[in-house]
Amino acid sequence: MTATGPSALELLRAARAQRGTLKAGMADYLEHLTVRSYSPQSVEFRAHMLWYFACWCEERGLTSPTQVTRPLVQRYQRHLFYYRKANGQPLTAGTQYGRLQVVQMCFRYLVREGQLPANPAADIDLPRKVRSLPKAVLTQKELEAVLAV
């Protein structure tokens, strides 16, 4: 439980009783990660990313994993691209990538476990991760000192 209420992981685990729902499938995936010894922080992070997708789907009346299609996942990707945080800033490409990648991995698991015939997120082109140069570069004097050692 967080200071503001139950965590995304707790909410998804509570949904496991509703077999066949998107949230129950997500809870199965998170349990799979836990059994495979993923760290609690990794599992909670993935739960948080999946929670965003589950809520987005529910707003559109989609509650079953079989209702999720490739065009729907593409629509979610566009939603992430155009979404603006409270401060007016867009989500970074890294955040968009993280949210979509977790959705891909969850659906891959559901297919592998026989809960879905195909992965609707399998061929989604993920946003490119922005790679920036290091901010702190050694000065000539610092570089000479390092090389002198």
Disulfide bonds with the S-S distance in Angstrom:
none
